[in-house]
């Protein structure tokens, strides 16, 4: 294993899925599988022992589920990023996982390329939401938007922007939700990387969140994008 490799812990109770996913990770350049766990408690214990960069976490696990395991790992402040890897896409599971501190959410139907990209993205601190999950969250936002905006002519986004975000910060926030990194945001908006980084920092402060994933979730919940 090269020192620069992203160290991954896989937490999955189904043997065949675990074996197949492990194969995908082992074949990926720059990513190394350092341990595998079969239940949530084992996942927590291995996270503390091996200190992985990224933890690929199923939700439906024995002993303790993936959401509780995520919460315990985040409370332990191990600095490991957690990518939820599951077939569950209902509202309760999605928001519970994100509320527990998950750094990303990807479905088990994802391609090997998508899974690899998600691991790399969350390791770099970029919010990653599977397109199916993003649509689910945005659908809920649209429903809320319809209810709240039905009897008013005020622009919805303007009305919801009670955080003091500038027009440029709103643009940057939309790109954060799309999963773009700072360099990609800079290129998209024709600004320097330093400026993009400064905008992201300001957005996190104004939204009272700690990272890009929380910013993306807040943006979608509040109808800012």
N, C-alpha and C positions, 0 to 999 in steps of 0.2 A: 504494500500500500504506500503510495507516494504521500509525502507530508502535505501536499496541497490538495489532496483528495477530500471531498465532502464525506464525512463519516456519517453513515446512516444506520439507525436502529429500526428494524421492521417489527411492528407489533400486530400480529394477525393470528387468529385461532384456527382458521380453516387451512389444513395442510396443503392442499393443492394450490390454493390461491397464494399462500405464503411461498411455496416453492417457485411458482411462476413469477411472482413479483421479485423474489430474490434473484432469479436469473436475469430479469430485466436490469436490475440495479447493478449486478456484477458485470454486465456487458457494457454499461455506460461509461464513457470516458470521464475521468475526473471525479468519479463517485465510488465509494467503497462501502460495502455492507459489513459492519463490524459485529452485529449481534442480531438475534431474532428472539422474540418473545411470543408466547402462546396465550397469554391472558394479560389483563390490565395491570394487575399487581406486579407481575413479573416485568412488565414493561416499565413501570415506575422504578423498580429495583435496578433494572439494567441501565436505565437512563442515568441513575445516580452513580452506577459503577463505571460505565463506559464513557459518559459525557459526550454523546454524539452531537454532531452539528445539526442534523435533521432527524426527527422521529416520524416515521410513516405510521400513522395510528388508525386502526379500525375503530368503529364505534361499538358494534355488537360483540363485546368480549366477555368471557367468563370472569368470575371473582369480582372485579370492578370493571365497569364499562369504559370505553375510550374517552368519554367526556370527563368522568371523574379522574381517570388517569392523567388526562391533560391538565386538569385543575391542580392535581397534586404536584406534577412536574413543574408547572409554572410557579407554584408557591415555593418550590424548593430553589428557585432562581438559579437554574443550571445553565441558562443562556442557550439551551437547545431550542431550535425552531420545531414546531409541530405542524405537520401536514396531515390533516384528516383524510383518510383513504377508505371510502366506504361506498356501499350501494344505497345508503339511506339519503333521501333528498327531501324529507318533509320539513316543514317550517320549524317545528320544535327542535329537531336534532341539529339543523343548520345553525340556528341562533344560539342554542345551548352550547354547541361546540365553539363558536366564535366568542361567546361570553366567557367561556372557560379559559380563553387565551390562545386558541388555535391560530396559527399564522397563515393557514391556507386550507382549502377544502377542494378535494378532487375526487371524482367518481371512479369506481373500479372499472368502468367501461372505457376509461381513457386509453389512448394508444401509448406504447412505450416511449415515444418521442414526447408526448404531452406530460407523462409522469416524470421523465427526466427533466424537462423544462420547469416543471413545478418545483421539484426538489432544488434545482439551482436557484430559482427565483426566491423561494422563501429563505434559503440560506443567505442570500444577498440582502434580505430585509424587504423584499418587494411583496406587496399583497398579491395573493393568488387565489382566485375563486374560479372553480370550474364553470364554463359557460352555462351549464344547466343550472348551477347554483346561483350564478349572477342573475339569470333570468327569473328565478324564483324570488329572489330578494327584490329585484326591480319590479316584479309583478305586484308584490305587496305594497311597494312604494306607490305604484300607479293607482292601486285601489284607494290608498289613503289620500293620494293627490286628488282623485276624482271626488271623494267625499268632502274634503276641505275646500276645494276650489269651486264647487258646484254653484255656490251662491255669491261669488265675488268676481270682479273683473281684474283684481290685482294679480300681477304676474306671480305664479306659484313659487318659483325659485327665489324671487326677490322677497316674497313674504316669509319664506322659510329661512332665508339667510339672516338669522338673528345673531350670527357669530362674528359679524364684522369683516367677513371675507371680501377682498377686493375682486374686481372683475377678473384680473389676471390669476388670482388665487383660486377662483372658481374654475377657471380653465385648467389649471394645474391639478386641482382636486379631481376633475373629471378624468384626467389622464391617469391619476393614481388609481382610481376605481377600475380603469381599463387594464391595470397591471403594468404600466410603463415604469421603467427605472428612471433615475434622475438624468442620465445621459440621453435616454430616449425622449424624455420630456423636453430637455434642452433643444434637441434636434427638431422635434415637432413644432416647438414654439419659436424657434430661431433665437434662442437666448443662450447665454453661457451656462456651463454646468454649475458654476458657483451660484449663479442667479437662481437656477432651478432648485438647487439645494436650499438656498435661503427661503424660497417660496414654500417648499415642503416643510421646513422647520417652523415657519410662521403659521402654516395651516395646522400643524399638530398642536401648537400652542393655543390657537384660537378655538380649536375643537375640543380642547382639554383631553387629548388622547396621547398615548405613549409611542405609537408606531403607525405605520402606513396601513396595516390591515384594519386597525380600529378606526382610522380615518375613513377608509373606504366603507366600512359598515355604517358608521355614523352618517356619512354622506348619503348613502342609499336609504337609510331609515328616515332621515330628515327630509328627503326629497330634494337634496341639493344638486343632484345630477339626473 
